[in-house]
Each structure stands twice: as structure tokens, then as C-alpha cells.
Amino acid sequence: MEERLANLITDNILPRPVPELEMLSWRGTHVLAVQVYPSAGRPHYLKRAGFERGVYVRVGSTSRHADQELLKELRHFARGEASGAKGNPCAFPWSALAQLAILCRREPPGVR
């Protein structure tokens, strides 16, 4: 499963992100944890849709298509030109990776 997800990510998202994948045991089952760090190449997009139509952001528990205005803002943000962007990598919304895999932890790993 880990290899399959890694292939999905590298084959379907541009520029290619380099996520950390780890299989965790949680409540008697296995969970694939995906850690994605902000990259200089953001925003990332779904390769098949292209840049103009393939960028998604998280809004609450949903994934929303990024319109032209948001794409422009995301580009500025990635370059550190948007207000509040400098020194705050966590402020960047999730990119197209959220479309493929989301790990929602309500308890720390190892807690049952």
C-alpha cells in the first residue's frame, strides 16, 4: 500500500512532492500516515488536469478547486510575497495531495 500511494503521488502530481510515508498501528489496524512539507515548487497540481484546473485547497473537510484569483495568491504566497507568508509554512493550504491522501489524527500515534 505504501508503494502504491508513493507511485500515485509521483505519477499524478506536479511539481513532484517528496512526502514521508509511514505505516502506523492504530487501534488494532494499520494506517498509512503521509507527512507533506511545504515546497518551493508549490502550488502542486494534478498532472492530468494541468495547472489551471488541477490545484485544490482544503476548506474544512472538503477539497475545493482553486480559481484564478486563488492561484495568483498561492504563487505569491509560495514566493513569500503575501502578507503573513514569511516564516509561517503551516499557513499554506493543502494542495492537490489532499485529494489523494489525508490522515486525520485525533489521538497521538500509539494511543488506543
C-alpha positions as CSV (number, residue, x, y, z in Angstrom):
1,M,0.0,0.0,0.0
2,E,2.8,2.4,0.9
3,E,4.5,1.8,-2.5
4,R,1.2,2.2,-4.4
5,L,0.5,5.6,-2.7
6,A,4.0,6.8,-3.4
7,N,3.5,5.9,-7.1
8,L,0.2,7.7,-7.2
9,I,1.7,10.8,-5.8
10,T,4.8,10.9,-8.0
11,D,2.9,9.8,-11.2
12,N,0.0,12.2,-10.8
13,I,1.2,15.4,-9.1
14,L,3.5,18.2,-10.4
15,P,5.9,19.5,-9.4
16,R,6.8,16.2,-7.8
17,P,6.4,16.4,-4.0
18,V,8.5,14.3,-1.7
19,P,6.2,13.1,1.1
20,E,7.2,11.0,4.1
21,L,5.1,7.8,4.2
22,E,4.9,5.6,7.3
23,M,2.7,2.6,8.3
24,L,1.4,3.1,11.8
25,S,-0.6,0.7,14.1
26,W,-3.7,2.4,15.5
27,R,-6.5,0.8,17.4
28,G,-5.6,-2.6,16.1
29,T,-5.4,-1.6,12.4
30,H,-2.8,-0.3,10.1
31,V,-2.9,3.4,9.0
32,L,-0.7,4.9,6.3
33,A,0.5,8.3,7.6
34,V,1.5,10.9,5.0
35,Q,3.6,13.9,6.0
36,V,3.8,16.6,3.4
37,Y,6.1,19.6,3.9
38,P,5.7,22.9,2.1
39,S,7.9,23.0,-1.0
40,A,9.4,25.8,-3.2
41,G,7.5,24.4,-6.2
42,R,4.0,24.9,-4.7
43,P,1.2,25.1,-5.6
44,H,1.2,21.5,-6.7
45,Y,-1.4,20.3,-9.2
46,L,-3.0,17.2,-10.6
47,K,-1.0,16.4,-13.8
48,R,-3.9,15.2,-15.9
49,A,-5.9,18.5,-15.2
50,G,-2.9,20.8,-15.7
51,F,-2.0,23.8,-13.6
52,E,-5.0,26.0,-14.4
53,R,-7.6,23.3,-13.4
54,G,-5.6,20.9,-11.2
55,V,-4.9,22.9,-8.0
56,Y,-7.1,22.1,-5.0
57,V,-7.2,23.6,-1.5
58,R,-8.7,22.3,1.8
59,V,-11.7,24.2,3.1
60,G,-12.8,22.5,6.3
61,S,-13.3,18.8,5.5
62,T,-13.7,19.4,1.7
63,S,-11.3,19.9,-1.2
64,R,-12.1,22.9,-3.4
65,H,-10.9,23.8,-6.9
66,A,-8.6,26.9,-6.8
67,D,-9.9,29.6,-9.1
68,Q,-7.6,32.1,-11.0
69,E,-7.6,34.6,-8.2
70,L,-6.5,32.0,-5.6
71,L,-3.9,30.6,-8.0
72,K,-2.3,34.0,-8.2
73,E,-2.4,34.4,-4.4
74,L,-0.9,30.9,-3.9
75,R,2.0,31.8,-6.3
76,H,2.7,35.0,-4.3
77,F,2.5,33.1,-1.1
78,A,5.0,30.5,-2.2
79,R,7.4,33.2,-3.1
80,G,6.9,34.9,0.3
81,E,5.2,37.9,-1.2
82,A,1.8,37.5,0.5
83,S,1.3,39.1,3.9
84,G,1.9,36.7,6.7
85,A,3.6,34.2,4.5
86,K,7.2,34.7,5.7
87,G,8.2,32.3,8.4
88,N,4.8,30.5,8.5
89,P,4.9,27.4,6.3
90,C,1.8,26.0,8.2
91,A,-0.4,28.8,6.9
92,F,-0.3,27.4,3.3
93,P,-3.5,25.4,2.5
94,W,-3.2,21.8,1.4
95,S,-2.5,21.3,-2.3
96,A,-3.6,18.5,-4.6
97,L,-2.1,15.9,-2.3
98,A,-5.1,16.3,-0.1
99,Q,-7.1,14.8,-3.0
100,L,-5.1,11.6,-2.7
101,A,-4.5,11.0,1.0
102,I,-5.5,12.6,4.2
103,L,-4.5,11.4,7.7
104,C,-6.7,12.8,10.4
105,R,-5.2,12.1,13.9
106,R,-7.5,12.6,16.9
107,E,-5.1,10.9,19.2
108,P,-1.3,10.7,19.2
109,P,0.2,7.6,17.5
110,G,0.3,4.7,19.8
111,V,-2.7,5.7,21.9
112,R,-5.6,3.2,21.8
